Amino acid sequence: MSDGEPDRDDERADPNPEDSWQDRADRALARLVGASAVERILISLAALALSVVVGAVVILVSGWVATCESPFFATSGVGSFCYDPVSVYVTLFKGAIWPSYNVAITFKETTLLLFTGLSVAVAFRAGMFNIGTQGQLVLGALGTALSVLWVAPVVPAGLVGALILISVGLFVGALVGGFWGAIPGALKAYADANEVITTIMLNFVASGIAFTLVSEVFKDPASQTVQTRRIAAFAQLQPVVFDTTEFSMLALVGALVLAGAIYWMLKGTAFGYDLRTSGVQPEAAEYGGVEAKKTMVSSMALSGALGGLGGAVYVLMVAARWRTGIPSLGFDGITVSILAGNNPLGVIPAALLFGALKTGSLAIEFQLAVPKQLVGVLRGLIILFVAMPEFFRMVGARFRFGDERQSVATDGAGETTGGSVGDDQGGDDR
């Protein structure tokens, strides 16, 4: 080989032979952080497809080790398989939309998760980790139930009374939830207490307070369980379109409007600008005139108010009272927010997916002889695979992976903010 010819072995060599696996991982994470909205949708769809494949393998293996009278497939030398993965997934997705009663259940779960998902998303956008939405929801639900029970005797029955009681219930639920959310915000702002720890602990405190108040003071004397008296029928959110007493289309429409309002607040108001810039670059935001402590408290209060609204809707639409055993909607809201990339508009499809998976899981348990534990695994796989890319993108954005001039704010819609507060003009959706 002449001196002028390039070495073909060199051409085939790694262009960066000194790179470690950490360097490659950093570059991959930086690429994920800078992914456009279309790329992220494609990643989510690929993750969903992969979760179905992995889930099918889990179903086959579980059916192979299980015993049943009529396996769907058997062959000599291998054994029999009790569970058909195709039937399981068809039932999972079909059960979420058929019959119409299942659609109402899906929309009910979606409605409640919209409130808790928005609650977590608002705190995340402000750089705060609100793990206490469940406690805010529980106390908001209690405040709603008690306020409606107290006001009901002095308002007329009918449409006017319904409007008054529902408005009072929603207002008190948001007020109580906002107060409970402001506590960890104030502890973070003025005592530098870690909000993850305080919000988790306040969940237990909220549950204990609610249980004690109801069991000792406000318990329904006619009931053996710990619950309040039932609110008046005209104070409940009435079903529209679907003939079921546990879902009201009015609540879903209100939740969708609220999601749009939160998105507008974050994108188009001074408070939203302060909140977002504090979440992206708190030091630069404070240098630019943002009151960091005030923003911490107000953002957590807003987050708590949204969680309290979720509790209010749970009482007014589903339970018609406060009772023990309120579902873990607050913790599910964390997953919904991560799926949505903390974008208020992205919370809508994320909550719908989560609600559909819940309803479809119930359909599998009723229609197929599949253990509910296996159904939970399949649902968890879908959520895990879809959420992980967005979760790593959020982590990468927080720790400034990628182009130094392109710091991606966690809004789920490809919003980008500049490397300094002065560059952040609300971002642009790509």
C-alpha positions as CSV (number, residue, x, y, z in Angstrom):
1,M,0.0,0.0,0.0
2,S,1.4,3.4,-1.0
3,D,1.9,6.1,1.5
4,G,-0.8,8.2,-0.1
5,E,-3.6,5.6,0.2
6,P,-5.7,5.6,3.3
7,D,-5.7,2.5,5.4
8,R,-9.0,0.7,4.9
9,D,-8.7,-0.7,8.4
10,D,-8.6,2.8,9.7
11,E,-11.8,3.6,7.7
12,R,-13.6,0.8,9.4
13,A,-12.3,1.7,12.8
14,D,-14.4,3.4,15.5
15,P,-14.2,7.2,14.7
16,N,-14.1,7.8,18.5
17,P,-12.1,4.9,19.9
18,E,-11.5,6.6,23.2
19,D,-15.2,7.0,23.9
20,S,-16.5,5.0,26.9
21,W,-20.0,3.6,27.2
22,Q,-20.8,6.5,29.4
23,D,-19.9,8.9,26.6
24,R,-22.1,7.0,24.2
25,A,-24.9,7.0,26.7
26,D,-24.5,10.7,27.2
27,R,-24.8,11.4,23.4
28,A,-27.8,9.1,23.1
29,L,-29.5,11.0,26.0
30,A,-28.6,14.3,24.5
31,R,-30.2,13.1,21.2
32,L,-33.3,12.1,23.1
33,V,-33.5,15.5,24.8
34,G,-33.4,17.3,21.5
35,A,-35.9,15.0,19.8
36,S,-38.8,16.8,18.0
37,A,-42.4,16.2,18.8
38,V,-42.8,13.8,15.8
39,E,-39.8,11.8,16.8
40,R,-41.0,11.5,20.3
41,I,-44.4,10.3,19.1
42,L,-42.7,7.7,17.0
43,I,-40.6,6.6,19.9
44,S,-43.7,6.2,22.1
45,L,-45.4,4.2,19.4
46,A,-42.4,2.0,19.0
47,A,-42.2,1.6,22.8
48,L,-45.9,0.6,22.8
49,A,-45.3,-2.0,20.1
50,L,-42.3,-3.4,22.0
51,S,-44.3,-3.6,25.2
52,V,-47.0,-5.7,23.4
53,V,-44.3,-8.1,22.1
54,V,-42.7,-8.5,25.6
55,G,-46.1,-8.9,27.1
56,A,-47.0,-11.6,24.6
57,V,-43.9,-13.5,25.7
58,V,-44.8,-13.1,29.3
59,I,-48.3,-14.4,28.6
60,L,-47.0,-17.4,26.7
61,V,-44.5,-18.3,29.4
62,S,-47.1,-17.8,32.2
63,G,-49.5,-20.0,30.2
64,W,-46.9,-22.7,29.7
65,V,-46.1,-23.0,33.5
66,A,-49.8,-22.9,34.4
67,T,-52.3,-25.8,34.3
68,C,-55.7,-25.6,32.7
69,E,-58.3,-28.0,31.3
70,S,-58.5,-26.5,27.8
71,P,-55.2,-24.9,26.6
72,F,-55.4,-22.7,23.5
73,F,-52.3,-24.4,22.0
74,A,-50.4,-27.7,22.8
75,T,-47.7,-29.6,21.0
76,S,-45.7,-32.7,21.9
77,G,-42.3,-32.1,23.3
78,V,-43.0,-28.5,24.3
79,G,-46.2,-28.7,26.4
80,S,-49.4,-26.7,26.5
81,F,-50.1,-23.0,26.7
82,C,-53.1,-21.9,28.6
83,Y,-53.3,-18.2,27.6
84,D,-53.7,-16.8,24.2
85,P,-51.8,-13.5,23.9
86,V,-53.9,-12.4,20.9
87,S,-57.2,-12.8,22.8
88,V,-55.7,-11.1,25.8
89,Y,-54.7,-8.0,24.0
90,V,-57.8,-7.9,21.8
91,T,-59.9,-8.0,25.0
92,L,-57.7,-5.4,26.7
93,F,-58.2,-2.8,24.0
94,K,-61.7,-3.7,23.0
95,G,-62.9,-3.8,26.6
96,A,-62.0,-0.2,27.0
97,I,-64.4,1.0,24.3
98,W,-67.2,-1.7,24.2
99,P,-69.9,-1.9,25.4
100,S,-71.0,1.7,26.1
101,Y,-70.8,1.2,29.9
102,N,-67.1,0.4,29.5
103,V,-66.6,3.7,27.6
104,A,-68.2,5.5,30.6
105,I,-65.8,3.8,33.0
106,T,-62.9,4.7,30.8
107,F,-64.0,8.4,30.7
108,K,-64.6,8.3,34.4
109,E,-61.0,7.2,35.1
110,T,-59.8,9.7,32.5
111,T,-61.6,12.6,34.1
112,L,-60.2,11.9,37.6
113,L,-56.7,11.4,36.2
114,L,-56.8,14.6,34.3
115,F,-57.0,16.5,37.6
116,T,-54.2,14.6,39.3
117,G,-52.0,14.5,36.2
118,L,-52.3,18.3,35.8
119,S,-51.5,18.7,39.5
120,V,-48.2,16.8,39.2
121,A,-47.4,18.5,35.9
122,V,-47.7,22.0,37.2
123,A,-45.4,21.2,40.1
124,F,-42.9,19.5,37.8
125,R,-42.9,22.5,35.5
126,A,-41.9,24.7,38.4
127,G,-39.0,22.4,39.3
128,M,-40.9,20.9,42.3
129,F,-41.7,17.2,42.8
130,N,-45.2,16.9,44.2
131,I,-45.6,13.4,45.4
132,G,-48.4,14.5,47.7
133,T,-51.3,14.8,45.3
134,Q,-53.0,11.8,46.9
135,G,-53.1,13.6,50.3
136,Q,-54.3,16.8,48.7
137,L,-57.0,14.8,46.9
138,V,-58.1,13.1,50.1
139,L,-58.5,16.3,52.1
140,G,-60.1,18.1,49.1
141,A,-62.7,15.3,48.9
142,L,-63.4,15.6,52.6
143,G,-63.7,19.4,52.4
144,T,-66.1,19.1,49.5
145,A,-68.3,16.5,51.2
146,L,-68.5,18.4,54.5
147,S,-69.2,21.8,52.8
148,V,-72.0,20.4,50.6
149,L,-73.6,18.7,53.6
150,W,-73.4,21.9,55.6
151,V,-74.8,24.2,52.9
152,A,-77.4,21.9,51.5
153,P,-80.1,22.6,54.2
154,V,-80.1,26.4,53.4
155,V,-80.3,26.2,49.6
156,P,-83.4,25.3,47.5
157,A,-83.6,22.0,45.8
158,G,-83.4,22.0,42.0
159,L,-81.2,23.7,39.4
160,V,-80.3,26.7,41.5
161,G,-79.4,24.7,44.5
162,A,-77.4,22.3,42.4
163,L,-75.3,25.1,40.9
164,I,-74.7,26.6,44.4
165,L,-73.7,23.3,46.0
166,I,-71.5,22.1,43.1
167,S,-69.8,25.5,43.0
168,V,-69.2,25.4,46.8
169,G,-68.0,21.9,46.7
170,L,-65.5,22.6,43.9
171,F,-64.3,25.8,45.5
172,V,-63.8,24.3,49.0
173,G,-62.1,21.2,47.5
174,A,-59.6,23.4,45.6
175,L,-59.1,25.6,48.6
176,V,-58.3,22.8,51.0
177,G,-56.1,21.0,48.5
178,G,-54.3,24.3,47.7
179,F,-53.7,24.9,51.4
180,W,-52.3,21.4,51.9
181,G,-50.1,21.8,48.8
182,A,-48.7,25.2,50.0
183,I,-47.3,23.6,53.2
184,P,-44.5,21.7,51.5
185,G,-44.0,24.6,49.2
186,A,-43.4,26.9,52.1
187,L,-41.2,24.3,53.8
188,K,-39.1,24.2,50.7
189,A,-38.9,27.9,50.2
190,Y,-38.2,29.0,53.8
191,A,-36.6,25.9,55.4
192,D,-35.0,24.2,52.4
193,A,-36.9,21.0,53.2
194,N,-36.9,18.4,50.5
195,E,-40.4,18.5,48.9
196,V,-40.3,14.9,47.9
197,I,-39.9,13.8,51.6
198,T,-42.4,16.4,52.9
199,T,-45.1,15.6,50.3
200,I,-44.8,11.9,50.9
201,M,-45.1,12.3,54.7
202,L,-48.0,14.7,54.3
203,N,-49.9,12.0,52.4
204,F,-50.0,9.9,55.6
205,V,-50.8,12.9,57.7
206,A,-53.7,13.8,55.4
207,S,-55.1,10.3,55.4
208,G,-54.8,10.2,59.2
209,I,-56.6,13.6,59.7
210,A,-59.4,12.6,57.3
211,F,-59.9,9.2,58.9
212,T,-59.9,10.6,62.4
213,L,-62.3,13.5,61.6
214,V,-64.8,11.2,59.9
215,S,-64.6,8.3,62.3
216,E,-64.9,10.6,65.4
217,V,-66.9,13.6,64.3
218,F,-68.6,13.3,60.9
219,K,-69.4,9.6,60.6
220,D,-72.7,8.5,59.1
221,P,-74.5,7.1,62.1
222,A,-76.4,4.7,59.8
223,S,-73.2,3.1,58.4
224,Q,-70.9,0.6,59.8
225,T,-68.0,1.8,57.7
226,V,-66.0,5.1,58.1
227,Q,-67.8,7.5,55.8
228,T,-69.8,10.7,55.8
229,R,-73.5,11.0,55.1
230,R,-74.5,11.0,51.5
231,I,-74.8,14.4,49.8
232,A,-78.1,15.4,48.3
233,A,-78.9,13.9,44.9
234,F,-79.4,17.3,43.3
235,A,-75.9,18.3,44.4
236,Q,-74.2,15.5,42.4
237,L,-72.9,15.9,38.9
238,Q,-75.6,14.4,36.7
239,P,-74.9,11.9,34.0
240,V,-75.1,13.2,30.4
241,V,-74.9,11.0,27.3
242,F,-74.0,7.9,29.2
243,D,-76.6,6.3,31.5
244,T,-74.4,5.7,34.5
245,T,-74.4,7.3,38.0
246,E,-70.6,7.4,38.3
247,F,-69.7,9.5,35.3
248,S,-70.8,12.9,34.1
249,M,-69.8,14.3,30.7
250,L,-69.9,17.7,32.4
251,A,-66.9,16.8,34.5
252,L,-64.9,15.6,31.6
253,V,-65.6,18.7,29.6
254,G,-64.6,20.8,32.6
255,A,-61.4,18.9,33.0
256,L,-60.5,19.4,29.3
257,V,-61.2,23.1,29.6
258,L,-59.0,23.2,32.7
259,A,-56.2,21.5,30.9
260,G,-56.4,24.1,28.2
261,A,-56.5,26.9,30.7
262,I,-53.4,25.6,32.5
263,Y,-51.6,25.3,29.2
264,W,-52.5,28.9,28.4
265,M,-51.5,30.0,31.9
266,L,-48.0,28.4,31.5
267,K,-47.5,29.8,28.0
268,G,-49.2,33.1,28.0
269,T,-49.1,34.7,31.4
270,A,-46.4,36.3,33.5
271,F,-47.0,33.9,36.3
272,G,-46.6,31.0,34.0
273,Y,-43.4,32.5,32.6
274,D,-42.0,32.8,36.2
275,L,-43.1,29.3,37.0
276,R,-41.5,27.8,33.9
277,T,-38.2,29.7,34.1
278,S,-37.9,28.8,37.8
279,G,-38.3,25.2,36.8
280,V,-35.7,25.3,34.0
281,Q,-33.0,27.6,35.5
282,P,-34.0,28.8,39.1
283,E,-30.7,30.7,39.7
284,A,-31.0,32.7,36.4
285,A,-34.7,33.2,37.0
286,E,-34.1,34.7,40.4
287,Y,-31.3,36.9,39.0
288,G,-33.8,38.1,36.4
289,G,-36.3,39.3,39.0
290,V,-38.4,36.2,39.7
291,E,-39.3,35.8,43.4
292,A,-38.2,32.2,43.8
293,K,-39.7,31.6,47.3
294,K,-43.0,33.1,46.3
295,T,-43.0,31.0,43.1
296,M,-42.3,27.8,45.0
297,V,-45.2,28.3,47.4
298,S,-47.7,29.5,44.7
299,S,-46.8,26.7,42.3
300,M,-47.3,24.0,45.0
301,A,-50.5,25.7,46.1
302,L,-51.8,25.6,42.5
303,S,-50.7,22.0,42.2
304,G,-52.5,21.1,45.4
305,A,-55.6,23.0,44.3
306,L,-55.8,20.8,41.2
307,G,-55.4,17.7,43.3
308,G,-58.2,19.0,45.6
309,L,-60.4,19.6,42.6
310,G,-59.9,15.9,41.7
311,G,-61.1,15.0,45.1
312,A,-64.1,17.2,44.8
313,V,-65.1,15.7,41.5
314,Y,-64.6,12.2,43.0
315,V,-67.2,13.1,45.7
316,L,-69.6,15.0,43.4
317,M,-69.5,12.5,40.5
318,V,-68.5,9.0,41.9
319,A,-68.9,8.5,45.6
320,A,-71.5,11.1,46.7
321,R,-69.7,11.1,50.1
322,W,-66.3,10.9,51.6
323,R,-65.3,7.3,52.4
324,T,-62.2,5.3,53.1
325,G,-60.6,3.4,50.3
326,I,-60.3,6.3,47.9
327,P,-58.3,5.0,44.9
328,S,-54.7,6.0,44.5
329,L,-55.5,8.6,41.9
330,G,-52.8,10.9,43.1
331,F,-50.0,8.4,42.6
332,D,-51.4,7.4,39.2
333,G,-51.3,11.1,38.3
334,I,-47.5,10.9,38.6
335,T,-47.4,8.3,35.9
336,V,-49.8,10.3,33.8
337,S,-47.7,13.4,34.1
338,I,-44.5,11.5,33.1
339,L,-46.3,10.0,30.1
340,A,-47.4,13.5,29.1
341,G,-43.9,15.0,29.5
342,N,-45.5,17.4,32.0
343,N,-47.4,19.1,29.2
344,P,-51.0,20.0,30.3
345,L,-52.3,19.2,26.8
346,G,-50.3,15.9,26.8
347,V,-52.0,15.0,30.0
348,I,-55.2,14.4,28.0
349,P,-54.1,11.5,25.9
350,A,-52.0,10.1,28.7
351,A,-55.0,10.1,31.1
352,L,-57.1,8.5,28.4
353,L,-54.5,5.8,27.8
354,F,-54.3,5.1,31.5
355,G,-58.1,5.0,31.9
356,A,-58.5,2.7,28.9
357,L,-55.9,0.3,30.3
358,K,-57.7,0.2,33.6
359,T,-61.1,-0.5,32.0
360,G,-59.6,-3.1,29.6
361,S,-57.9,-4.8,32.5
362,L,-61.3,-5.3,34.2
363,A,-62.6,-6.7,30.9
364,I,-59.9,-9.3,30.8
365,E,-60.6,-10.4,34.4
366,F,-64.3,-10.8,33.7
367,Q,-64.1,-12.4,30.2
368,L,-60.9,-14.5,30.3
369,A,-59.5,-17.0,32.8
370,V,-56.3,-15.0,33.2
371,P,-55.0,-14.2,36.7
372,K,-55.4,-10.5,37.7
373,Q,-51.8,-10.4,38.7
374,L,-50.8,-11.2,35.1
375,V,-53.2,-8.5,33.8
376,G,-51.5,-6.0,36.2
377,V,-48.1,-7.0,34.7
378,L,-49.3,-6.4,31.2
379,R,-50.7,-3.0,32.1
380,G,-47.5,-2.1,33.9
381,L,-45.4,-3.1,30.9
382,I,-47.3,-0.8,28.6
383,I,-47.0,2.1,31.0
384,L,-43.3,1.4,31.7
385,F,-42.2,1.1,28.1
386,V,-44.1,4.2,27.0
387,A,-43.1,6.3,30.0
388,M,-39.4,5.5,30.1
389,P,-38.2,7.4,27.0
390,E,-40.0,10.5,28.2
391,F,-38.7,10.0,31.7
392,F,-35.1,9.8,30.5
393,R,-35.7,12.9,28.3
394,M,-36.9,14.8,31.3
395,V,-33.9,13.7,33.4
396,G,-31.6,14.7,30.5
397,A,-33.2,18.1,30.1
398,R,-32.9,18.8,33.8
399,F,-29.2,18.0,33.8
400,R,-28.5,19.9,30.6
401,F,-27.6,17.2,28.2
402,G,-27.4,18.1,24.6
403,D,-26.6,21.5,22.9
404,E,-25.8,24.1,25.5
405,R,-28.0,26.6,23.7
406,Q,-31.0,24.2,23.7
407,S,-32.3,23.3,27.1
408,V,-35.5,21.5,26.6
409,A,-38.3,22.4,29.1
410,T,-40.4,19.4,30.1
411,D,-43.6,20.3,28.4
412,G,-44.2,17.2,26.3
413,A,-44.7,19.2,23.1
414,G,-41.1,19.8,22.1
415,E,-40.9,23.2,23.8
416,T,-37.4,24.5,23.8
417,T,-36.0,27.2,26.0
418,G,-32.7,29.1,25.6
419,G,-29.7,28.6,27.7
420,S,-30.6,31.6,29.8
421,V,-33.8,33.1,31.2
422,G,-33.5,35.9,28.7
423,D,-33.7,33.4,25.9
424,D,-36.9,31.8,27.1
425,Q,-39.7,33.5,25.3
426,G,-42.3,30.8,25.9
427,G,-40.6,28.2,23.7
428,D,-41.8,27.0,20.4
429,D,-43.7,23.8,19.7
430,R,-41.9,21.8,17.1
